[in-house]
Amino acid sequence: MKVFGLICLLYLSLDVSGKVFYVREDGRKGECVLLQYKPGGKKVAMSPIKAPVAKMQEDALSGLIGTIGKSATLSMHSMNAIKAFAGTMANIAPKLGPCLGVFGAAFGMLDAFTKPKLSDVLGAVNKAIGKLTDEVNDRLESMKGYVDEKVIEMERDLTKREYQHLFDMLEECAKKFDKHSADRCMENTDTIQDAAYAKFAIFAEEINAGDIDDYKIKRIEMNLLTFRNYVLLRLMTMKALMETYDSDDKPEHAEGMKRNIKQDVERYIKYVNRAYELIRKHHLVSNTFRSTMKCDSLSEVNEGTWPFKVHTADRTTCKCYIDPMLKNNEDAKCALQLTLRADGKSVYRSYLVSRNNNKEAAPQVARQILRPAVNRYLEALGKAIENYWTSEVLSLIPDWEKVAGI
């Protein structure tokens, strides 16, 4: 008797809480299945890869930590060219010269030289900077429509003017006529580069606090490659200066610079890791599809022969965003085409929803249908985000740590 009473209670509960609707899914369009993750829209591989420019940076960092011989892309010819160039710089900038040589060689710009002169190495360095700039510009171009174009131009200007200016300052140190002038130049350059941190580590305070909006996350996605390039420049400068102090028998200065490198690298890593965490957090929001679901006006389906046609069903298309960061992109919507009818033909599935008519029921039914697909989408998106940022930035962190002796 108690069991019977419980069954009746459940039946009454279902009866008052909703109504059964018979629905056929007619197709899906748009971003219902993950096709891409790259800020701005281009496809990314779903398995970890090493981005070409990041690989070149890895080889440059390898040279900075004294393992240039293990670099996969630096030829023996390039290494010999670096050694020959270092010899010509021995009386002016004996530590800065090899750093610049490694940078140019890592980007494949020294292969044509046997005994490069300063002008050859600086030319190679500028071509390498060109590769970094081209990569950032390609990214910015792909982000049109994802970020306001005025902001894109600001970022382009940061790369073209600020980053290039900081690199030019370091190059100028190699052009000095005596070691004293070159050393003072490196010290001044180090100070100015360090002061520029806030220009490249945008929204650092908000990132550390974790209180940041979607717009700023897009800015960070746009900026993170430029920040990565800034870190490479900082490590080159600080490493050259530390080794200069060490070779000049200035142990206190060398030890102080070593501490600075360690502290700065820890700050860079914290910024990058926290930025990455927030990028994931802002993309991987599980209920976006629910809050953005909207269905078009119903289109009546009349069946039978004229003049006895009867209104038996309604068609509609329900659209939503799955990734909240794409809300301003109409093409990024997931579109679900549905037919709702009164009877229960075999090709239709039944859905219990707390609404009384097809217009009100359609969004709820669409949410029920999409829930499993959304889970798969977000899982794939999370993996794609991980692969992308590992390839472009995160894979370099171990090399940053090695340069800093962490």
RAWO-V488626 format. One record per backbone hydrogen bond with DSSP energy under -1.0 kcal/mol. NH is the residue of the N-H (numbers start at 1). CO is the residue of the C=O. E is the energy in kcal/mol with one decimal. If there is no record, write none. Layout:
# RAWO-V488626
[[NH,CO,E] [NH,CO,E]]
This chain:
# RAWO-V488626
[[5,1,-2.3] [6,2,-2.0] [7,3,-2.4] [8,4,-2.3] [9,5,-2.0] [10,6,-2.4] [11,7,-2.5] [12,8,-2.7] [13,9,-2.2] [14,10,-2.4] [15,11,-2.3] [16,12,-1.9] [17,13,-1.4] [18,14,-1.1] [19,353,-3.1] [21,351,-2.9] [22,341,-1.1] [23,349,-3.2] [24,339,-2.7] [26,337,-3.1] [29,335,-2.3] [31,333,-1.4] [32,30,-1.5] [41,38,-3.9] [55,51,-2.4] [56,52,-1.9] [57,53,-2.2] [58,54,-2.2] [59,55,-1.9] [60,56,-2.0] [61,57,-2.8] [62,58,-2.2] [63,59,-1.8] [64,60,-1.6] [65,61,-1.6] [66,63,-1.4] [67,62,-2.5] [70,67,-2.1] [71,68,-1.5] [79,75,-2.1] [80,76,-2.4] [81,77,-2.0] [82,78,-2.3] [83,79,-2.1] [84,80,-2.2] [85,81,-2.3] [86,82,-2.8] [87,83,-1.6] [88,84,-1.1] [89,85,-1.1] [92,89,-1.5] [93,89,-1.6] [97,93,-2.4] [99,95,-1.2] [100,96,-2.4] [101,97,-2.4] [102,98,-3.0] [103,99,-2.1] [104,100,-2.4] [105,101,-2.6] [106,102,-2.7] [108,105,-2.3] [109,104,-2.4] [113,110,-1.9] [121,117,-2.3] [122,118,-2.8] [123,119,-1.9] [124,120,-2.1] [125,121,-2.7] [126,122,-2.3] [127,123,-1.8] [128,124,-2.1] [129,125,-2.6] [130,126,-1.7] [131,127,-1.5] [132,128,-1.9] [133,129,-2.8] [134,130,-2.8] [135,131,-2.2] [136,132,-2.1] [137,133,-2.8] [138,134,-2.5] [139,135,-2.0] [140,136,-2.6] [141,137,-2.5] [142,138,-1.8] [144,141,-1.2] [146,143,-2.1] [147,143,-2.1] [152,148,-1.8] [153,149,-2.1] [154,150,-1.5] [155,151,-2.1] [156,152,-2.5] [157,153,-2.2] [158,154,-1.8] [159,155,-1.9] [160,156,-2.8] [161,157,-2.8] [163,158,-2.3] [165,161,-2.3] [166,162,-2.2] [167,163,-2.1] [168,164,-2.7] [169,165,-2.1] [170,166,-1.4] [171,167,-2.3] [172,168,-2.3] [176,173,-1.0] [182,178,-2.0] [183,179,-2.9] [184,180,-2.4] [185,181,-2.3] [186,182,-2.2] [187,183,-2.1] [188,184,-2.5] [189,185,-2.6] [190,186,-2.6] [191,187,-2.0] [192,188,-2.2] [193,189,-2.8] [194,190,-2.3] [195,191,-2.0] [197,194,-1.5] [199,196,-1.2] [200,196,-1.1] [201,197,-3.2] [202,200,-1.4] [204,201,-1.0] [207,203,-2.5] [208,204,-2.4] [209,205,-2.1] [210,206,-1.7] [211,206,-1.1] [217,213,-1.7] [218,214,-2.2] [219,215,-1.7] [220,216,-2.1] [221,217,-2.6] [222,218,-2.0] [223,219,-1.6] [224,220,-2.0] [227,223,-2.1] [228,224,-2.2] [229,225,-2.1] [230,226,-2.0] [231,227,-2.3] [232,228,-1.7] [233,229,-1.9] [234,230,-2.5] [235,231,-2.6] [236,232,-2.2] [237,233,-2.3] [238,234,-2.8] [239,235,-2.3] [240,236,-2.1] [241,237,-2.2] [242,238,-2.7] [243,239,-2.3] [244,240,-1.6] [245,241,-2.3] [246,242,-2.2] [247,243,-2.5] [248,244,-1.6] [249,246,-1.2] [250,245,-2.5] [254,250,-2.6] [255,251,-2.8] [256,252,-2.3] [257,253,-2.4] [258,254,-2.3] [259,255,-2.1] [260,256,-2.1] [261,257,-2.6] [262,258,-2.1] [263,259,-2.8] [264,260,-2.9] [265,261,-2.7] [266,262,-2.2] [267,263,-1.9] [268,264,-2.7] [269,265,-2.8] [270,266,-2.2] [271,267,-2.2] [272,268,-2.5] [273,269,-2.8] [274,270,-2.3] [275,271,-2.5] [276,272,-2.4] [277,273,-2.3] [278,274,-2.2] [279,275,-2.3] [280,276,-2.2] [281,277,-2.4] [282,278,-2.4] [283,279,-1.5] [284,280,-2.9] [285,283,-1.5] [288,285,-1.0] [291,287,-2.0] [292,288,-1.8] [294,319,-2.6] [296,317,-2.5] [299,315,-2.7] [301,313,-3.0] [303,310,-2.8] [308,305,-2.8] [310,303,-3.3] [312,301,-2.0] [313,301,-1.6] [314,340,-2.9] [315,299,-2.7] [316,338,-2.3] [318,336,-3.0] [319,294,-3.4] [320,334,-1.9] [326,323,-1.9] [327,324,-1.3] [329,326,-2.3] [332,329,-1.6] [333,330,-1.4] [334,320,-3.3] [335,29,-3.0] [336,318,-3.2] [337,27,-2.9] [338,316,-3.0] [339,24,-2.2] [340,314,-3.1] [341,22,-2.5] [342,312,-1.6] [348,345,-1.8] [349,23,-2.8] [351,21,-2.5] [353,19,-2.3] [355,353,-1.4] [361,357,-2.3] [362,358,-2.3] [365,361,-2.6] [366,362,-2.7] [367,363,-2.0] [368,364,-2.0] [369,365,-2.5] [370,366,-2.4] [371,367,-1.5] [374,370,-3.0] [375,371,-2.0] [376,372,-1.9] [377,373,-2.6] [378,374,-2.9] [379,375,-1.9] [380,376,-2.4] [381,377,-2.9] [382,378,-2.5] [383,379,-1.7] [384,380,-2.4] [385,381,-2.7] [386,382,-2.0] [387,383,-2.6] [388,384,-2.5] [389,385,-2.4] [390,386,-2.1] [391,387,-2.3] [392,388,-2.2] [393,389,-2.4] [394,389,-2.6] [395,390,-2.0] [396,393,-2.1] [397,394,-1.4] [400,396,-2.1] [401,397,-2.5] [402,398,-1.8] [403,399,-2.3] [404,400,-1.9] [406,401,-2.9]]
